[in-house]
Amino acid sequence: MKLGSILGILMLATAIVYGEWKSSKEKRARIVSAGFTSVAAVVGIILLFQPRLPGPTQFVKLIFGSVDQFIK
């Protein structure tokens, strides 16, 4: 079941990168698009195995929570 999900994520990411690669003329935009899509695919695969990982808002709260208390 998870193997099918992993393959689906990878196929979708590959299709997105291919489409962006064909439509973009700039090398930098191609690299950035491929990088963001690759990171998102890796995060998606990690979340398949560890669905209880904290979200990005909890990460930001962890980092800036002490700054908020310090300002008050």
N, C-alpha and C positions, 0 to 999 in steps of 0.2 A: 504494500500500500504506500509506504513512504518512498519506495523507489520510483513509483509512478509519479508521485508528487514532485520529487526531485527532478526527474526527467522533464516534467511539464514546466517547472520553473526555468530550467536551463534552456528548453526549446523556446519559451516565450522571451527570455532575455536575449537569446541569439537572434530571434526575429526582430526584436526592437533595435538591437545594435546594427543589424544588417540594414534595416530600413533607414535608420539615422545616418549610417555610413554612406548610403547611396544618395541621400538627399542633401547632405552637407558638402560644401566645397572646401571649407577651411579645415586644415589638419588639427588645429587646436580644439575646435568644436567637436570633431569626431572623437578625439581622445577623451575629452571631458564627458561626453555622452556615454561612451563605452565604459568609462570608469564608474560613473554614477550607477549605470545599469548593472555592472558587475557587483558593486557593493550591495545594491538592493537585492540582487539574486542570492548573494552569500548570506545576508541577514535573513532572507526568507527561508533558506535552507536551515540555518541555525534555529530559527523559530519553530521549524517542524520538529526538531529534537528536544528543544527546551522552551515549551510554550509559556512557562511562568516567568520568563525573564522580564525585568522591569522595563517600562516604556521610556521614551525619551523625556517626557515631562518629569518623571521621577529622577532621572539623571540630572536634569537642569536644576531641580529643587535641591538635590544633594550638593551640587556645586555652589549655587547662589543662595542657599538658605542661610548660611552663616554670614554672608555679606549683608543680607536683609536685616538680620538681627544686629549686626555691627552698626549699621546706619541709624537704626532707631535709637 
